[in-house]
């Protein structure tokens, strides 16, 4: 089996050259406004203010997300605490249909209690 030094895909010409630009030169031009820097002090201050504002926005977003996260965790812990209370007021109402033998004791037991875990 003999290995060929060229592949079928390498036979194409033109656009597959490494030196061909990926973007057309007309598309890469974005205009002169974005390239120019501020020419006076007021424009410099406004750019600085918007940058500080973005830091404040990031801080506010982080603060809101942290508060929301803590609220969800607190609600989950509160729900777990509210639904894990023991039953209270347990009492036997009646015992009926008693069947006994040497090995087995079967009966119907009616019980009343207050369950504080029921979330209605």
C-alpha positions as CSV (number, residue, x, y, z in Angstrom):
1,X,0.0,0.0,0.0
2,X,1.6,3.3,-1.1
3,X,0.9,6.6,0.7
4,X,0.2,9.5,-1.6
5,X,1.9,12.8,-0.7
6,X,-1.1,14.9,-1.8
7,X,-4.8,14.6,-0.8
8,X,-7.8,15.3,-3.0
9,X,-8.8,18.3,-0.9
10,X,-5.4,19.9,-1.5
11,X,-6.0,20.3,-5.2
12,X,-8.4,23.2,-4.8
13,X,-6.9,26.7,-5.4
14,X,-7.8,30.2,-4.4
15,X,-9.8,30.4,-1.2
16,X,-7.9,27.7,0.6
17,X,-4.6,29.6,0.6
18,X,-3.4,30.5,4.1
19,X,-2.6,34.0,3.1
20,X,-6.2,34.7,2.0
21,X,-7.9,37.0,4.5
22,X,-10.9,35.5,6.3
23,X,-13.0,38.6,6.2
24,X,-13.5,40.8,3.2
25,X,-11.8,44.2,3.6
26,X,-15.1,46.0,3.1
27,X,-16.6,44.2,6.1
28,X,-13.7,44.7,8.4
29,X,-13.9,48.5,8.2
30,X,-16.1,49.7,11.1
31,X,-15.9,53.5,10.6
32,X,-13.8,56.2,12.1
33,X,-15.9,57.0,15.1
34,X,-15.0,53.9,17.1
35,X,-11.3,54.3,16.6
36,X,-10.9,57.9,17.7
37,X,-10.3,58.6,21.4
38,X,-11.8,61.5,23.4
39,X,-10.4,64.9,22.4
40,X,-11.5,66.9,25.4
41,X,-11.8,66.5,29.1
42,X,-15.6,66.2,29.2
43,X,-15.6,63.2,26.9
44,X,-12.8,61.6,29.0
45,X,-14.9,62.2,32.2
46,X,-18.0,60.7,30.5
47,X,-16.1,57.6,29.5
48,X,-14.7,57.2,33.0
49,X,-18.2,57.6,34.5
50,X,-19.6,54.9,32.3
51,X,-16.8,52.6,33.3
52,X,-17.5,53.2,37.0
53,X,-21.2,52.8,36.4
54,X,-20.5,49.3,34.9
55,X,-18.6,48.3,38.0
56,X,-21.5,49.5,40.1
57,X,-23.9,47.6,37.9
58,X,-21.8,44.5,38.3
59,X,-21.7,45.0,42.1
60,X,-25.4,45.5,42.2
61,X,-26.1,42.4,40.1
62,X,-23.8,40.3,42.4
63,X,-25.5,41.8,45.4
64,X,-29.0,41.0,44.1
65,X,-27.9,37.4,43.1
66,X,-26.4,36.9,46.6
67,X,-29.5,38.1,48.3
68,X,-31.7,35.9,46.1
69,X,-29.5,32.9,46.8
70,X,-29.6,33.5,50.6
71,X,-33.4,33.9,50.4
72,X,-33.8,30.6,48.6
73,X,-31.5,28.8,51.1
74,X,-33.3,30.3,54.0
75,X,-36.7,29.3,52.6
76,X,-35.5,25.7,52.0
77,X,-34.2,25.5,55.6
78,X,-37.4,27.0,57.0
79,X,-39.5,24.6,55.0
80,X,-37.5,21.6,56.2
81,X,-37.8,22.8,59.8
82,X,-41.6,23.4,59.4
83,X,-42.2,19.9,58.0
84,X,-40.1,18.0,60.5
85,X,-42.1,18.5,63.7
86,X,-43.1,15.5,65.7
87,X,-46.8,14.5,66.0
88,X,-48.6,15.7,69.1
89,X,-51.7,14.7,71.0
90,X,-51.3,10.9,70.2
91,X,-54.1,8.8,71.8
92,X,-55.7,5.4,71.3
93,X,-59.3,5.6,70.3
94,X,-60.2,1.9,70.1
95,X,-58.9,-1.6,69.8
96,X,-61.0,-4.1,67.9
97,X,-61.1,-7.4,66.0
98,X,-58.5,-9.1,68.3
99,X,-57.2,-12.5,67.0
100,X,-54.6,-14.4,69.0
101,X,-52.7,-17.6,68.7
102,X,-49.5,-18.8,70.4
103,X,-47.3,-17.0,67.9
104,X,-49.4,-14.2,66.4
105,X,-51.4,-11.3,67.9
106,X,-53.5,-9.4,65.3
107,X,-55.9,-6.5,66.1
108,X,-57.3,-3.3,64.6
109,X,-56.0,-0.2,66.4
110,X,-57.6,3.2,65.9
111,X,-55.3,6.2,66.8
112,X,-55.8,9.9,66.8
113,X,-53.1,12.5,66.7
114,X,-52.3,16.1,65.5
115,X,-49.8,16.2,62.6
116,X,-48.2,19.7,62.3
117,X,-46.3,18.8,59.2
118,X,-49.3,18.9,56.9
119,X,-48.8,22.0,54.6
120,X,-52.2,23.0,53.4
